């Protein structure tokens, strides 16, 4: 896998960690500060970065694949990757919430949560796993595209046009993303036809583009993407009152942060084609650990809150409280790296052997 993409995966996961850590700092009675305020306004966009990367990697690694055998092989590898990384944290969450009391599990649909089947967010055992359901939905789309054996580019472009037409119709005619209407939307439409699908599809198009055009502008799109990502926080606060994360504004979120993610990915891949790699050894390890980092951090933050960390920090100066939370984020990162090395990678190899993938 491209080294710079691994680094970007780590950064995306870290953005989500900062997003979920910011409320814990505020619960201790302290202001968020520059770092965690960035997490509050922009950190959730790490998910958009993940979706674009996912579409890119699927197209990049299967460029010469086509037909039913290749489609089955692709599906097996994706199943092995997703579930080998997810199920340990699913079981950890199950044990943790059972320990806290049965009422924590009352609303969870344990079977759908375990299988990553389309499920309302409030019924997921591990709430952050909603993104994995989108991943699984796109894997299904991509498996069918590979199985068809026909030229991939026109199919993906056709899908983009169809999804865009549907989303524009849903936004401006159906008003499907308005309060009240969104809550009544079918869970299958939420996962199979939501605007997030554009990020996967456009990531796939970018992979095809860069396969045939590896050289050219690199720093310009990268800096434009970073600028748009940073500006997205200001846009979120000033035009959406900090609510851009809500599904009511999904189309605007995808336009802003999906575009930023594409530009950043474009620039980083082009730079790597020139031989410019970001800390290769660290990037490979941190990028590999990004899945564990994404899945474990909310459980750790919840556990430390229930242990009284947030309340305890209220008596300390603001700078000290921020230092503690930065340290906690660092410990979460270190744990995710250890988990990846000693648990996730061996499990992934085991799953691939079981599935003959």
N, C-alpha and C positions, 0 to 999 in steps of 0.2 A: 504494500500500500504506500502511496505517496507520503513522504515524511511530513511535509507541511500540512497535509490534511489531518494527520494524526495530531499535530499541534493544535489545529483549529478545533478538532473534536474536544480536546482537553479544555480549551478556552470556553467553548460553548457550554460544557458541563459546569465549569467554574462560574460562569455567568448565572446559571440557574441556582447554584448553591448560594451565591450572594443575594439573589432575589429572595430566596426563602429564609436567609439568615437575617436580613434587614428587619423584619417584624419582631424577631426575638430581641434585637438590640433595643428597639423602641419600647418593647414590653418592660425592659429594665429601667425605663424612665429617661433614656438618653437619646439624643438626636442621632440620625443615621450617619451623618458625616459624608464626605465626598465619595469614598469607596462604596459604602453600603447604600447611599442615595442613588449612585449609578446602578447598583443592583436592583433597587426598587423600581426605577423608571425604565430600565433597559434589560435587566438580567433575564427576564422571561423569554427574550428574543433568542436566547441560546437554543431554544427548541426549534425555532425557524432555521437557525444555522444547521442543526442536526438534520432536519428534513431535507434541506438542499444537499448536504453532504451525502445522505443516504441515497437519494436519486442519482447523484453523480457516481458514486461507487458502484451501484448496481449496473449502470450502463458501461462504466469504464472496465469492469472486470468480466463482462459478458459480451464484449463487442463482437466476437466471432462465433457466439453461441446461437443455435437455432434448432428447433425441432423438439419433439417430446422428450427424448432422453436427456437433452441438455436442460430442459425445463424442470424435469424431475430432480436432476442433480442440483440445480440452483435452489429449488424449494427445500431440499434436504439440508443443504448447507445453511440456509437462512433459518430454518427451524432449529437446527443444532445451535446456531449462534445466539438466537434470541432466548430460547428456553434454558440453555445451560447457564446463561448469565442472570436470568430473571428468577427462576425457581428458588435458588438459595435465599434471595431476599424476600420472596413471597412467603417461604416457610419461616424466615426470621420474623417477618411482620405478623404472621399468624400466631406464632408463639408469644411475641411481645404483647399484642393486643389481648390475647387470651389471658396472659398474666395480669394485665391491668384490670380485666373484668369482662364478663360476657357482653355487657352493653356496648363495648367498643366494636363488637363483631355483629351486632344486631342487624345493621343495614347492609352489611357486605354480602355480595353474591360471590361466594367462595369459588364455585365452579367456573363461572364466567371470568372471574378475576384470574384464576389459575391458567385458564386456556387463552386469555387475552382475546376473548370474544367481545364484540361491540356491546358496551355496557355504559349506563349513565355514570358520570363521575362519582356521584354520591354512593354508588354501590360497589366501587372498586376498593379492594382491601388496601392496596398501595396506590394512593391517588396519582402519583407521578406516572404510573403505568399507562395512563390514557394515551401517551405518545406512542407507546409500543403497539397499541391497537391500530393506530394509523400506519405504523411501520408494517404490520402484518397485512393490512388491507392493500398497501402498495406492493408488497411482495406478491400478493395474489394477482394484481394487475400485471406485474412484470413477468410472473410465471406464465400467464396466458399469452403475453406478447412473445416471449421466447418460444413457447410451444407452437405458436402459429407459423413460425418459420419465415414469415414475410419480412420485408424491409422494415426495420424498427423505426427509423426516422419519421416516415410519413404517418405511421400509426400513432406515435407519441405526439406529433404536431396536431393530428386529428383529435386526439384526446384533449389536448390543451384547448383547442378551439371549442370543443363541446362543453368542457368543464367551465371555461370562461363564460360562454353564453349562458349556461345554467346559473352560474353564480351572479352574473349581472342581472339576469331575470329575477333571481331570488332576492337580490339586494334592492332593486329599484321598482320592481313590479309586484312580486309576491310579498315584499317586506318581511321575508322569512327570518331575518336577523333582528327584527324589532323585539323589544321586551314583550313577553307573552307569547309571541309567535315562535321564537327560538326555543322556548321551554317545551312547546308542543311538537317540535320537529321530531321525526322518527330517528331513533338512535342509529339506524342503518344509513340514513342520509347524512347524519353527522359525521360518520366515519368513511363513507364511500363517495360523497359528493361535496364535501366541505372545501372551502378555498385552500386549505393546507395542501390539497392534492397538487396545486400548481407548483408548490415548492419542490416536491419530488420530481414532477415532470420536467420542470425547467432545469433542475440539477442534471437530469438525464440528457437533456438537449445540450447543456454546457459540456458534458463529457464527450459527446459526439463531435462538437465543434472543436474542442481542444485536441482531440485525437488527430484531426486533419489540419489544424492550425496551431501547432505547439509554440510557435514563436510570435513575438509581437509585443504590444503594450502589456506591461505588467504592473509597474508602480502606480500608474494613473488609475486603473480600475480599483486597485487595492486601497489607495488613499481615498478615492471617492466612496468606496464601500464603508471604510472606517468612519469617514465624516458623516455619512448618512446614518450609520449605526448610532453615533454619538448624538446627532441631531434628532434622532428618533426619540430620545429621552425628553428633549425639550418639546418636541411636537406632542408627545404623550401627555406631558403636564399642562401645556398651554392650550391645546385644542381638544384633548379628550379627558381632561381632569384626572389624569393618571389611570384611566380605565381602559386603555387600549388592549389590555390583556383579555378583557371580557369579550365573549362571543358576539355581542352586538356590534362590535367594530372589527370583526374578523377580516373583512375585505381590505380595510385600510391597514391593518396589521401586516397582512401578507404583502401588500404593495410596498410598504416601507421596509420591513425587516427581511422579507424575502428578497427584495432587490438588493439590499445591503449585503446579504449573505452571498448572493450570486457574484457580486462584484469582488468581494473579498476572496472567495474561492477561486475565481478567475485569476486574480492577481497572484495568489500564492502558488497555484499550479504552474503558471507561466514562469514565475521566479525559480521554481524548482527545476523546470526544464532548462534553465540557464545554469543550473548547478548551485543555486542559492538555497540552502536548507537551514531551517531553524532548529538549532540544538538537537541534532539527529537522535542521539541516545535517549535524551530526556523525552523528546517528542514521541518516540515509539512507545516508551513505557507509559507516559502520561496519557497518550491517546488511547492505548489499549485499556487503561484503567478508567477511562471516562464513563464507560457503561456502569461500572460499579459505583463510581462517584455520583452519578446521576441517581442511581437507585437507593443508595444507602443514606444520603445526607439528611433527608427529612426524618427518617427514623432516629438518627443520632440527635438531631436538633430537638425532636419531640422528647426523647429520653432525657436529655440534659435539662430541658425545661421542667419536666416532671420531677427531676431531682433537685430543683430549686435554684438552678444557676441564674436564671433571669432575675429572680427576686433578690438573690444574694448580691448580684452586681449593682443593684440600686444604691447601695451604700458607698460605692466607690466613685471616684471622679470619672468624668466622661472618657478621658483619654485611656484610663486603665480598663474600662469596660470594653472599649473598642479593641484594645490590644488583646483582651481575652478572647473576643469573638474572632479576631483575625487568627489567633492561635488555634482556636477550635476549627476554623476552616482548614488550616494547615494540617491539623491532625486527621481531619476527615479525608483530605487528599492522600496523606500517607497511608491511612487504613485502606483506601480504595486501591492503591498501588500494591499493597501486600495481598489483598484479597484477589486481585487480578493475577498475581504471580503464583500464588499457592492454592487457590481454589478455582477461580474462573477458568484459567487456561487448562488445567488438568481435566476439569469437567467438560469443557468444550471438546477436547480431544476424545474423551470417552463417548460423548454424544455422537460425534462424527463416526466413531467406530460402530456404535449401535445402529446408526442409520446408514452405514456404508456410504457416507457422503464424502 
